[in-house]
Amino acid sequence: MCYTSAMTVNSLIDITGANATVQLKSTPGTKARHIYLTPIGGAVRWGNTSTGAGTGNSIPAGVQHVLRANEADVTDLVDLSTVYVYVPTGVTLTISYS
């Protein structure tokens, strides 16, 4: 993979809360340097496969959180299928990546 300074921001479909943990992408292959998560209407949690209502890293409502690949290695990317989010009922999570 060749590094380029050009950045494109892409969006995923919003996740509407259902008190469930879901992958950002169900199939591997979509990779990003930065993942932008913004919960609307309540807090969400993010992490790995064990993320749930009481586990994972919390993001407060209305605060955009940026997940970054290894900043010291410009070729490092995060596969979106390795990131899980728990979104409670009544909360919407917007997702973008670059």
Secondary structure as GFF3:
##gff-version 3
##sequence-region A 1 98
A	DSSP	beta_strand	10	16	.	.	.	ID=ss1
A	DSSP	beta_strand	20	23	.	.	.	ID=ss2
A	DSSP	beta_strand	31	32	.	.	.	ID=ss3
A	DSSP	beta_strand	34	40	.	.	.	ID=ss4
A	DSSP	beta_strand	44	47	.	.	.	ID=ss5
A	DSSP	beta_strand	57	59	.	.	.	ID=ss6
A	DSSP	beta_strand	65	68	.	.	.	ID=ss7
A	DSSP	beta_strand	78	79	.	.	.	ID=ss8
A	DSSP	three_ten_helix	80	82	.	.	.	ID=ss9
A	DSSP	beta_strand	84	87	.	.	.	ID=ss10
A	DSSP	beta_strand	92	97	.	.	.	ID=ss11
###
